[in-house]
Amino acid sequence: MGPLSRELAGLILPHDHYGTHLDEQGRTIDAELEKSNFSNKLTTQILDMVSILVNPVQATEPLFERLSELTSVPADQLRCVVLLSLGYPLGAVYHYGFHPDHTNPALRHMVSTSIGLLFGLMCFGWVQMGVLFSVTGVCYAMLLLVPSKVVHFYTIVFAMASMSVAHIYRMMVDYGGWHLDFTGPLMLIVQRVTLTAFALHDGVACKEAELNEDQKLMKLTEVPSLLEYWSYNYNFHTFLAGPACTLKEYLNFVDGSNFKTTPTQNGDGKSKVKPSALYPVMNTILGSLICAAIYLVLSVRYTQDTILEPGHSLASRILIAHLFLVQVRARYYFIWLLAESVNNYIGLGFSGYKEGKPVWDVCKNVRVFDVEFATNCPFPPRVCYERVPPKFWISPHTASFALSAIWHGFYPGYYICFVSFMFINEAARKMRTMLHHHFQTSPAKMLLYDLATMVTTAIIVDFAATCFPLLMLDRCILFWSYFYYIPLVVVVMVSFLPVPREHRGEGKTLEKTD
């Protein structure tokens, strides 16, 4: 309220423009006259300004409600899309007006953070943003006060606990609903603060020989400044929809050093020709629009009610379940690709050169074709998979699935999905171990193996993944009952099959090479 107080200091509101409506004690005695006094233009403008500052969400609600009526898109989702789309013109101003070649990094941090905070207030209001500020502030305090040897542990525990409380609160006020609120940005903040704490731990408390190549690149040797930390978490181009890149990557982007690793450079270290973002931007925009079209077409017909209604044949139910998941994922792909395109546009997506060609993968939210066609999609396990010590009581895969489930929330469908994937992963590993070498004798057999495993994986993955958007336990059980639980029984049985001694270890090798 400080900026508001300064702007309105000394201002006297004309409460008696048409005559007094109060008695000697200041009580209203004429309601109609009171309305007239407060209906003059100046007072209305001032009150409108106060309303926007105090409650920006409510103040802009009529606009987005009207747009929602015209587009049939929920107002909260439309608000997010509009603000993400504003990233293009604002990104142009940020990229060209505050370019790192002629702008101090601190100023770039302040500009990006200011716009991001404004986006947050317009989406979630002061109260929900206050929750995000609290989590971020506590995690930054731990970077300063907690020894680097254990700061990563305390940070991830606190961040995940805060995330859990937020998920429980959401379930209490909007059980089974899909309303955009602060839990979305909080999930991203949890990733960022955790990645930062682990990077500081790697850079200060670990020896170089203990780190893998990725950890060596992303490590931090000192605590970032408060401005850097705040900018990393609240910049306008990653705050609403990600991605959660590392702090090192973000700081390299802000000071422009991510563009100083090109093959041809001037004597001052600056690139002669910087890579064009035209192709990655247009590619992701096109992908985003295609996903939006897929969602709008399929979401009308393939809903939760459709996949749960009786009367479908087994083959049609498999197809319906797959198309249902396609439209569910398309909604997220649309937002993620839109956010990725904005980040590529301003330069954050550029990571360097590979074989002389520019690579734009820092902000790669999702690889759509890897997911949709069930190929081996790499999972970036910087805080879990790579951290599980050898011969630990749970495997790295199990630990990663458990962390992902808690991070997403506490609906039964999430846990049914992730537990199923633990068995699916183990079953797939054993099937590769026992069958893969039999199909490597000819190109025809290799193609047959690839096609068969792709189709089988898609069906089984859809069987498990459908529980994720269904959320409720009774819905998941009803859906599985239409398949007589056969995929579940087969997967569990295969996951417990003994592997012949001569083939042990092959499955893990194939996971890395497939």
C-alpha positions as CSV (number, residue, x, y, z in Angstrom):
1,M,0.0,0.0,0.0
2,G,3.1,2.3,0.2
3,P,3.0,3.4,-3.5
4,L,-0.8,3.9,-3.3
5,S,-0.4,6.1,-0.2
6,R,2.1,8.3,-1.8
7,E,-0.1,8.8,-4.9
8,L,-3.2,9.7,-2.9
9,A,-1.4,11.8,-0.2
10,G,-3.2,15.1,0.4
11,L,-6.2,14.2,-1.9
12,I,-9.6,15.1,-0.5
13,L,-12.5,13.1,-1.9
14,P,-15.6,15.4,-2.7
15,H,-18.0,13.4,-0.5
16,D,-20.5,16.3,-0.4
17,H,-20.5,17.4,-4.0
18,Y,-24.4,17.5,-4.1
19,G,-24.8,18.4,-0.4
20,T,-24.1,16.5,2.8
21,H,-25.7,13.1,3.3
22,L,-24.3,12.8,6.9
23,D,-25.5,13.9,10.3
24,E,-23.4,15.5,12.9
25,Q,-22.1,12.1,14.0
26,G,-21.0,11.2,10.5
27,R,-23.8,8.7,9.9
28,T,-25.6,8.4,6.6
29,I,-29.1,9.9,6.6
30,D,-29.7,10.1,2.9
31,A,-28.7,7.0,0.9
32,E,-29.7,8.3,-2.5
33,L,-27.7,11.6,-1.9
34,E,-24.7,9.5,-0.8
35,K,-24.8,7.6,-4.1
36,S,-25.0,10.9,-6.0
37,N,-22.0,12.3,-4.1
38,F,-19.8,9.3,-4.9
39,S,-20.9,8.9,-8.5
40,N,-19.1,11.9,-9.9
41,K,-16.4,11.2,-12.4
42,L,-13.3,12.0,-10.4
43,T,-14.3,10.0,-7.4
44,T,-15.2,7.0,-9.7
45,Q,-11.8,7.1,-11.4
46,I,-10.0,7.2,-8.1
47,L,-12.0,4.3,-6.7
48,D,-11.4,2.3,-9.8
49,M,-7.7,2.9,-9.5
50,V,-7.8,1.8,-5.9
51,S,-9.8,-1.3,-6.8
52,I,-7.3,-2.3,-9.4
53,L,-4.4,-1.9,-7.0
54,V,-6.1,-3.7,-4.1
55,N,-7.7,-6.5,-6.1
56,P,-6.4,-6.7,-9.7
57,V,-8.0,-10.1,-10.3
58,Q,-11.5,-8.9,-9.4
59,A,-11.0,-5.6,-11.2
60,T,-10.2,-7.3,-14.5
61,E,-12.7,-10.1,-14.1
62,P,-15.5,-8.4,-16.2
63,L,-13.1,-8.2,-19.2
64,F,-12.1,-11.8,-19.1
65,E,-15.6,-13.0,-18.4
66,R,-16.8,-11.2,-21.5
67,L,-13.9,-12.8,-23.5
68,S,-14.8,-16.1,-22.0
69,E,-18.4,-15.8,-23.3
70,L,-17.1,-15.0,-26.8
71,T,-14.5,-17.9,-26.9
72,S,-16.1,-20.5,-24.6
73,V,-12.8,-20.8,-22.8
74,P,-12.9,-20.5,-19.0
75,A,-11.9,-17.1,-17.8
76,D,-9.1,-18.2,-15.6
77,Q,-7.4,-20.2,-18.4
78,L,-8.1,-17.3,-20.9
79,R,-6.4,-14.9,-18.5
80,C,-3.3,-17.1,-18.4
81,V,-3.2,-17.4,-22.2
82,V,-3.6,-13.7,-22.7
83,L,-0.8,-12.9,-20.3
84,L,1.5,-15.5,-21.8
85,S,0.8,-14.0,-25.3
86,L,1.7,-10.6,-24.0
87,G,5.2,-12.1,-23.6
88,Y,5.8,-11.5,-27.3
89,P,5.5,-7.7,-27.4
90,L,6.9,-7.4,-23.9
91,G,9.7,-9.8,-24.9
92,A,10.5,-7.6,-27.9
93,V,10.9,-4.6,-25.6
94,Y,12.9,-6.6,-23.1
95,H,15.2,-8.1,-25.7
96,Y,15.9,-5.1,-27.9
97,G,15.3,-2.2,-25.4
98,F,17.3,-4.0,-22.6
99,H,19.7,-6.1,-24.5
100,P,22.6,-7.6,-22.5
101,D,25.1,-5.9,-24.8
102,H,24.1,-2.5,-23.6
103,T,22.2,-3.1,-20.3
104,N,23.4,-3.9,-16.9
105,P,22.2,-7.3,-15.6
106,A,20.7,-5.8,-12.5
107,L,18.4,-3.6,-14.6
108,R,17.4,-6.6,-16.7
109,H,16.6,-8.5,-13.5
110,M,14.4,-5.6,-12.2
111,V,12.5,-5.2,-15.5
112,S,11.7,-8.9,-15.9
113,T,10.8,-9.3,-12.3
114,S,8.5,-6.3,-12.2
115,I,6.5,-7.5,-15.2
116,G,6.4,-11.0,-13.8
117,L,5.0,-9.8,-10.4
118,L,2.4,-7.8,-12.3
119,F,1.3,-10.9,-14.2
120,G,1.1,-12.8,-10.9
121,L,-1.0,-10.1,-9.2
122,M,-3.4,-10.1,-12.2
123,C,-3.8,-13.8,-12.1
124,F,-3.8,-14.6,-8.4
125,G,-4.1,-11.4,-6.3
126,W,-2.1,-10.3,-3.3
127,V,-3.0,-13.1,-0.9
128,Q,-2.0,-16.0,-3.1
129,M,1.1,-14.2,-4.3
130,G,1.9,-13.6,-0.6
131,V,2.0,-17.4,-0.2
132,L,4.5,-17.7,-3.1
133,F,6.6,-14.9,-1.6
134,S,6.7,-16.7,1.8
135,V,8.0,-19.9,0.3
136,T,10.6,-18.2,-1.9
137,G,11.7,-16.0,1.1
138,V,12.2,-18.9,3.4
139,C,14.1,-20.9,0.8
140,Y,16.4,-18.0,0.2
141,A,17.0,-17.6,3.9
142,M,18.0,-21.2,4.1
143,L,20.6,-20.6,1.3
144,L,22.1,-17.9,3.5
145,L,21.9,-19.6,6.9
146,V,21.9,-23.4,6.5
147,P,25.3,-25.1,5.9
148,S,25.8,-26.0,2.2
149,K,26.4,-29.6,3.1
150,V,22.7,-30.0,4.1
151,V,21.0,-27.0,2.5
152,H,19.6,-29.1,-0.4
153,F,18.0,-31.6,2.0
154,Y,16.3,-28.9,4.1
155,T,15.2,-27.0,1.1
156,I,13.5,-29.9,-0.7
157,V,11.8,-31.0,2.5
158,F,10.4,-27.5,3.2
159,A,9.5,-26.8,-0.5
160,M,7.7,-30.2,-0.8
161,A,5.9,-29.7,2.5
162,S,4.7,-26.3,1.4
163,M,3.6,-27.8,-1.9
164,S,1.7,-30.5,-0.1
165,V,-0.1,-28.1,2.1
166,A,-1.2,-26.1,-1.0
167,H,-2.4,-29.3,-2.7
168,I,-4.4,-30.3,0.4
169,Y,-6.0,-26.8,0.6
170,R,-6.9,-26.9,-3.1
171,M,-8.6,-30.3,-2.6
172,M,-10.6,-28.9,0.3
173,V,-11.9,-25.9,-1.6
174,D,-12.1,-27.3,-5.2
175,Y,-12.1,-31.1,-5.0
176,G,-11.8,-32.6,-8.5
177,G,-11.9,-29.2,-10.1
178,W,-9.6,-27.7,-12.6
179,H,-9.4,-24.0,-11.7
180,L,-6.1,-22.2,-12.2
181,D,-4.7,-20.9,-8.9
182,F,-1.3,-20.3,-7.2
183,T,-0.5,-24.0,-7.0
184,G,0.7,-24.0,-10.6
185,P,3.4,-21.4,-10.2
186,L,4.2,-22.8,-6.8
187,M,5.0,-26.2,-8.4
188,L,7.4,-24.4,-10.6
189,I,8.9,-22.4,-7.7
190,V,9.4,-25.7,-5.8
191,Q,11.5,-27.0,-8.7
192,R,13.5,-23.8,-9.0
193,V,14.4,-23.3,-5.3
194,T,15.2,-27.0,-5.1
195,L,17.5,-26.9,-8.2
196,T,19.2,-23.9,-6.8
197,A,19.9,-25.5,-3.4
198,F,21.3,-28.6,-5.0
199,A,23.5,-26.5,-7.3
200,L,24.9,-24.6,-4.3
201,H,25.5,-27.9,-2.5
202,D,27.3,-29.2,-5.5
203,G,29.5,-26.1,-5.9
204,V,30.4,-25.6,-2.3
205,A,30.1,-28.9,-0.4
206,C,31.1,-31.4,-3.1
207,K,34.4,-32.3,-4.7
208,E,34.7,-32.0,-8.5
209,A,35.2,-35.8,-8.8
210,E,31.9,-36.5,-7.1
211,L,29.9,-34.6,-9.7
212,N,28.7,-35.7,-13.1
213,E,29.1,-33.5,-16.2
214,D,25.7,-31.8,-15.8
215,Q,26.3,-31.1,-12.1
216,K,29.7,-29.5,-12.9
217,L,28.1,-27.2,-15.5
218,M,25.2,-26.1,-13.3
219,K,26.9,-25.8,-9.9
220,L,27.0,-22.6,-7.9
221,T,30.0,-21.5,-5.9
222,E,28.2,-18.7,-4.0
223,V,24.8,-17.7,-2.9
224,P,23.0,-15.7,-5.6
225,S,21.9,-12.1,-4.7
226,L,18.3,-11.6,-3.6
227,L,17.6,-9.8,-6.9
228,E,19.0,-12.7,-9.0
229,Y,17.0,-15.2,-6.9
230,W,13.8,-13.2,-7.1
231,S,14.2,-12.6,-10.9
232,Y,14.8,-16.3,-11.4
233,N,11.6,-17.2,-9.7
234,Y,9.3,-14.4,-10.8
235,N,10.5,-13.3,-14.3
236,F,7.5,-12.8,-16.7
237,H,8.5,-15.4,-19.3
238,T,8.8,-18.4,-17.0
239,F,6.7,-17.6,-13.9
240,L,3.3,-18.7,-15.2
241,A,4.1,-21.8,-17.2
242,G,7.8,-22.5,-16.9
243,P,10.1,-24.1,-17.7
244,A,12.2,-24.5,-14.6
245,C,15.6,-24.1,-16.0
246,T,18.6,-23.9,-13.6
247,L,19.7,-20.7,-12.1
248,K,23.1,-20.9,-13.9
249,E,21.3,-21.1,-17.2
250,Y,19.1,-18.2,-16.3
251,L,22.0,-16.0,-15.2
252,N,23.9,-16.8,-18.3
253,F,20.9,-15.6,-20.3
254,V,20.5,-12.3,-18.3
255,D,24.2,-11.3,-18.7
256,G,24.3,-12.6,-22.3
257,S,27.0,-15.1,-21.8
258,N,24.9,-17.9,-23.3
259,F,25.5,-16.2,-26.7
260,K,29.3,-15.9,-26.2
261,T,30.1,-19.5,-27.0
262,T,29.6,-19.4,-30.7
263,P,32.2,-20.6,-33.2
264,T,33.1,-17.1,-34.5
265,Q,33.8,-14.4,-32.0
266,N,35.2,-10.9,-31.8
267,G,38.3,-10.1,-29.7
268,D,36.0,-8.9,-26.9
269,G,34.4,-12.3,-26.7
270,K,31.1,-11.2,-28.2
271,S,29.7,-13.1,-31.2
272,K,30.0,-11.7,-34.7
273,V,26.7,-13.3,-35.7
274,K,24.2,-14.4,-33.2
275,P,21.9,-17.3,-34.0
276,S,18.5,-16.5,-35.3
277,A,15.5,-17.6,-33.1
278,L,13.1,-17.5,-36.0
279,Y,13.0,-21.3,-36.6
280,P,12.6,-22.4,-33.0
281,V,10.0,-19.7,-32.3
282,M,7.9,-20.4,-35.4
283,N,8.3,-24.1,-34.8
284,T,7.0,-23.9,-31.2
285,I,4.2,-21.4,-32.1
286,L,3.0,-23.7,-34.9
287,G,3.1,-26.7,-32.5
288,S,1.2,-24.7,-29.9
289,L,-1.5,-23.8,-32.3
290,I,-1.9,-27.4,-33.5
291,C,-2.2,-28.6,-30.0
292,A,-4.8,-25.9,-29.3
293,A,-6.8,-27.1,-32.3
294,I,-6.5,-30.7,-31.2
295,Y,-7.8,-29.9,-27.8
296,L,-10.7,-27.8,-29.0
297,V,-11.8,-30.6,-31.4
298,L,-11.3,-33.6,-29.2
299,S,-12.3,-32.2,-25.9
300,V,-15.9,-31.8,-27.1
301,R,-16.4,-35.5,-27.7
302,Y,-13.8,-37.4,-25.6
303,T,-14.4,-36.5,-22.0
304,Q,-14.3,-38.4,-18.7
305,D,-17.9,-39.3,-19.1
306,T,-17.2,-40.8,-22.5
307,I,-14.5,-43.2,-21.4
308,L,-16.5,-44.3,-18.4
309,E,-19.8,-44.9,-20.0
310,P,-20.7,-48.6,-20.7
311,G,-21.4,-50.2,-24.0
312,H,-18.1,-49.7,-25.8
313,S,-16.2,-52.6,-27.3
314,L,-12.7,-53.3,-26.1
315,A,-11.1,-51.9,-29.2
316,S,-13.2,-48.7,-29.3
317,R,-12.5,-48.1,-25.6
318,I,-8.8,-48.4,-26.2
319,L,-9.1,-45.8,-29.0
320,I,-11.4,-43.6,-26.9
321,A,-9.0,-43.7,-23.9
322,H,-6.1,-42.8,-26.2
323,L,-7.9,-39.8,-27.8
324,F,-9.1,-38.7,-24.3
325,L,-5.4,-38.6,-23.2
326,V,-4.4,-36.8,-26.4
327,Q,-6.8,-34.0,-25.7
328,V,-5.8,-33.8,-22.1
329,R,-2.1,-33.6,-22.9
330,A,-2.8,-31.2,-25.8
331,R,-4.1,-28.6,-23.4
332,Y,-0.9,-28.7,-21.5
333,Y,1.3,-28.9,-24.6
334,F,-0.4,-25.7,-25.9
335,I,0.6,-23.8,-22.8
336,W,4.1,-25.3,-22.6
337,L,4.9,-24.7,-26.2
338,L,3.6,-21.2,-26.0
339,A,5.8,-20.5,-23.0
340,E,8.8,-22.2,-24.8
341,S,8.3,-20.0,-27.9
342,V,8.4,-16.8,-25.7
343,N,11.6,-17.9,-24.0
344,N,13.2,-18.8,-27.3
345,Y,12.1,-15.4,-28.7
346,I,14.0,-13.5,-26.0
347,G,17.0,-15.8,-26.1
348,L,16.7,-17.9,-22.9
349,G,16.2,-21.1,-24.9
350,F,19.6,-20.9,-26.6
351,S,22.2,-23.3,-25.0
352,G,25.1,-23.2,-27.5
353,Y,26.2,-25.0,-30.6
354,K,26.4,-28.7,-31.4
355,E,28.4,-29.7,-34.5
356,G,28.2,-26.1,-35.6
357,K,24.4,-25.8,-35.4
358,P,22.6,-23.7,-32.8
359,V,20.8,-25.7,-30.1
360,W,17.6,-24.3,-28.4
361,D,16.8,-26.7,-25.6
362,V,17.2,-24.8,-22.3
363,C,13.4,-24.1,-22.3
364,K,12.3,-27.4,-23.7
365,N,9.2,-28.0,-21.7
366,V,8.1,-31.2,-23.5
367,R,9.1,-33.2,-26.6
368,V,5.6,-34.0,-27.9
369,F,6.5,-36.7,-30.4
370,D,8.6,-38.6,-27.8
371,V,5.6,-38.7,-25.5
372,E,2.8,-39.4,-28.0
373,F,4.7,-42.2,-29.8
374,A,6.0,-43.8,-26.6
375,T,9.7,-43.7,-27.5
376,N,12.4,-43.4,-24.9
377,C,11.7,-39.9,-23.5
378,P,14.7,-38.7,-21.3
379,F,13.8,-37.7,-17.8
380,P,15.9,-34.9,-16.2
381,P,16.4,-36.2,-12.7
382,R,18.7,-33.6,-11.3
383,V,17.4,-33.7,-7.7
384,C,16.4,-37.4,-7.4
385,Y,17.3,-40.1,-9.9
386,E,21.0,-39.2,-10.0
387,R,21.2,-38.6,-6.2
388,V,20.0,-42.0,-5.0
389,P,23.1,-43.8,-3.7
390,P,24.0,-47.2,-5.0
391,K,22.3,-50.2,-3.3
392,F,19.8,-47.8,-1.6
393,W,16.7,-49.4,-0.2
394,I,14.6,-48.1,-3.1
395,S,15.7,-47.8,-6.7
396,P,16.3,-44.5,-8.5
397,H,13.2,-45.1,-10.6
398,T,11.0,-45.7,-7.6
399,A,12.3,-42.6,-5.8
400,S,11.7,-40.5,-8.9
401,F,8.1,-41.7,-9.3
402,A,7.4,-41.1,-5.6
403,L,8.8,-37.6,-5.7
404,S,6.8,-36.8,-8.9
405,A,3.6,-38.2,-7.3
406,I,3.9,-36.0,-4.2
407,W,4.8,-33.0,-6.3
408,H,1.6,-33.4,-8.3
409,G,-0.7,-33.7,-5.3
410,F,-2.7,-36.2,-3.4
411,Y,-5.5,-37.4,-5.7
412,P,-5.7,-41.2,-5.7
413,G,-5.4,-41.2,-9.5
414,Y,-1.9,-39.7,-9.3
415,Y,-0.6,-42.5,-7.1
416,I,-2.4,-45.3,-9.0
417,C,-0.7,-43.9,-12.2
418,F,2.8,-43.5,-10.8
419,V,2.7,-46.9,-9.0
420,S,1.6,-48.5,-12.2
421,F,4.4,-46.9,-14.1
422,M,6.9,-48.3,-11.6
423,F,5.7,-51.8,-12.5
424,I,5.5,-50.9,-16.2
425,N,9.1,-49.7,-16.1
426,E,10.3,-52.8,-14.4
427,A,8.3,-55.1,-16.8
428,A,9.6,-53.2,-19.8
429,R,13.2,-53.6,-18.6
430,K,12.8,-57.3,-18.2
431,M,11.0,-57.8,-21.5
432,R,13.9,-56.0,-23.3
433,T,16.4,-58.1,-21.5
434,M,14.7,-61.4,-22.5
435,L,13.5,-60.5,-26.0
436,H,15.5,-57.7,-27.5
437,H,18.5,-59.8,-28.7
438,H,16.2,-62.2,-30.5
439,F,15.1,-59.5,-33.0
440,Q,18.5,-58.1,-33.9
441,T,19.3,-60.6,-36.7
442,S,17.7,-58.7,-39.5
443,P,16.2,-55.3,-40.3
444,A,12.7,-56.8,-40.7
445,K,12.8,-58.3,-37.3
446,M,14.1,-55.1,-35.8
447,L,11.3,-53.1,-37.4
448,L,8.8,-55.7,-36.2
449,Y,10.2,-55.5,-32.6
450,D,10.1,-51.6,-32.7
451,L,6.5,-51.5,-33.9
452,A,5.2,-54.2,-31.5
453,T,6.8,-52.6,-28.5
454,M,5.6,-49.1,-29.5
455,V,2.0,-50.3,-29.9
456,T,2.1,-52.4,-26.7
457,T,3.7,-49.6,-24.7
458,A,1.1,-47.1,-25.9
459,I,-1.8,-49.3,-24.9
460,I,-0.4,-50.2,-21.5
461,V,0.7,-46.6,-20.8
462,D,-2.8,-45.3,-21.7
463,F,-4.3,-47.9,-19.4
464,A,-2.3,-46.5,-16.5
465,A,-2.1,-42.8,-17.5
466,T,-5.9,-42.5,-17.8
467,C,-6.1,-42.6,-14.0
468,F,-4.1,-39.4,-13.8
469,P,-6.8,-37.1,-15.1
470,L,-9.6,-39.2,-13.6
471,L,-8.4,-38.3,-10.2
472,M,-11.0,-40.2,-8.1
473,L,-10.5,-43.8,-7.0
474,D,-13.9,-45.0,-8.0
475,R,-13.4,-43.6,-11.5
476,C,-10.1,-45.4,-11.9
477,I,-11.5,-48.7,-10.7
478,L,-14.5,-48.4,-13.0
479,F,-12.2,-47.7,-16.0
480,W,-9.9,-50.6,-15.2
481,S,-12.9,-52.9,-14.7
482,Y,-13.8,-52.5,-18.4
483,F,-10.5,-54.2,-19.2
484,Y,-11.0,-56.9,-16.5
485,Y,-7.7,-55.6,-15.0
486,I,-5.8,-57.8,-17.5
487,P,-3.1,-55.2,-18.4
488,L,-2.5,-54.6,-14.7
489,V,-2.2,-58.3,-14.0
490,V,0.1,-58.9,-16.9
491,V,2.4,-56.0,-16.1
492,V,2.7,-57.1,-12.4
493,M,3.4,-60.7,-13.3
494,V,6.1,-59.8,-15.9
495,S,7.8,-57.4,-13.4
496,F,8.3,-60.3,-11.0
497,L,9.7,-62.7,-13.6
498,P,13.3,-63.9,-12.9
499,V,15.9,-62.8,-15.4
500,P,18.2,-65.5,-16.8
501,R,21.7,-65.1,-15.3
502,E,23.4,-64.7,-18.7
503,H,21.2,-61.6,-19.5
504,R,21.3,-59.8,-16.2
505,G,22.3,-56.2,-16.6
506,E,21.3,-56.0,-20.3
507,G,18.1,-54.2,-19.6
508,K,19.7,-51.3,-18.0
509,T,22.2,-51.1,-20.8
510,L,19.4,-51.0,-23.4
511,E,17.6,-48.3,-21.5
512,K,20.6,-46.0,-22.1
513,T,21.0,-47.0,-25.8
514,D,17.5,-47.4,-27.2
